[in-house]
Amino acid sequence: MSETQISLDNPKSLSKLSDDQFQALLLEGVSRTFALTIPQLPEKLYGAVANAYLLCRIVDTIEDEVSLSPEQKKYFCSEFIHVVKTGTNSEPFAVELAPLLSEQTIPAEHTLIHVLPRVIQITHKFDPDQIEALASCVETMAAGMPIFQAQDLHGGLATLADMDRYCYYVAGCVGEMLAKLFCHYSPEIAQHKDELLSLSVSFGQGLQMTNILKDIWDDAERGVCWLPQDIFTETGFDLKNLTPETHSENFSLGLEHLISVAHGHLHNALKYTLLLPTHETGIRNFCLWALGMAVLTLKKIKQNLDFNHSDQVKITRNSVKATILATRLTGRSNTLLTLLFNLTSRELKTPDWSYSTQSSEAKVKL
């Protein structure tokens, strides 16, 4: 079979690919961002991290599928935890789930479910410690996300603490998993394991909060709002009244406060990255590119608080290229990275307003 015939539109054709090629093609289909950042990792980390992202994306696909009831989502999430942990029953799981996916699920995710058995086969080729890290993350995510999916989210979450918990289930646990994989890869990195695990939760929350703020209106089209009402109660706005036509200074002020909270988490992401050895340029780039793009996205939101579509605050390709260039020039210097972060993100903080991020750094126990 020729190279041109291998396509995500033809799941069977993917069997011709090596494990790395297989995962790379799937990543390109489901996430351009991670298809860009994960290949920066050292070869010994690439396979496990790529596989981890695909496992998490399968959970996301289940959770986002509009045709599934909350009970079905809970069932499939529970079954998938078992599949990942044991490596068994992946074929019947995929056969049961695939026909239930609607057209609102993107084609690449349809393909991902069809080829799920091979994704699981790859998972169980890794070292036991790596498998444990991946399975633990999937268990936390797949058990936690249905708790929120079963709620009426039209008027947002009740409190910032609820947002912290949601961000932990969808991103903080991913940060913990990556920290475990990095420590498994390098004894030098493992010397900072406890601090990295703590900061990794905040790192994940900073990235997830950025996505939530960017996607406010995309989520609203699905009748969902992930913003915390208590932050907006403080500024005098009721999220139940939120529409794309909303032009409220009180709402904008609440957004500014959330941007400031996200900035605090991204500052912890910088601390996390600075703990990594300077010679581990691939791992540093992986972290810094995500951090840099999040900072630029928050800046764009801060400059366009009355935006009403995610495209209006999406960073340009030139901004992505600038992030890559800047981190390559400064990536080995903790001093320069700190200076760069402070210069580019200084406008994200809200003067005379603060919120303690202590609650989001605490482990959420299921």
Summary of the structure (lengths in Angstrom):
residues: 366
radius of gyration: 20.1
end to end distance: 47.2
largest distance: 63.3
contacts: 1197
relative contact order: 0.10
helix: 74%
strand: 1%
